[in-house]
């Protein structure tokens, strides 16, 4: 009976953690896209979180020292990451970043629509094959719908949901048009605010 009770408590606790993370992701996404939402823009977000961060050495140098150096060179007002993250936090970020993740419809503002990664990949493959054949480059109706879309990594939160780190990239099909960038957010009085970030193309 005691064992069953422990299992139930663990399951309920895990479900609670999951719902808290979903709530925080939803709030963070609204912060990330708040300007576009305010303008009334339609936002297309690739459903699969980005695993391979372009233009960086994250996988080979995933540690606090590398992250500190990265931000110190790229942010005008230097961020002391030692006051935000511990080595253990960075280990957590490294592990979580490598796990496949899909954004969920219930995390999204009504103006944000999810696009399956397979749909984007299919359009890119079609365009590349046409170029290889030497055919004329033209944008189909399907491609025209997604001439501008967003890609994000899974947001990684500190355990108390005080800070979040996320990789973001805007794409003007088929090429990146803004970013990619790595941004750290802090929750201040219940609202996510950008502390600063860096654009990998500027490093």
Protein Blocks (a to p, Z undefined) as FASTA:
>chain_A
ZZmmmmmmmmmmmmmmmmmmmmmmmmmmmmmmmmmmmnopacdddfbacfbdghiaklmm
gcfklmmmmmmmmmmbacdfklmpcfklmmmmmmmmmpccdddfklpcfklccddfklmm
mmmmmmmmmmmnopacdddfklmmmmpccddddddddfklmaccddddddddfbdfehcd
ddddddeehiacdfbdcdfklZZ
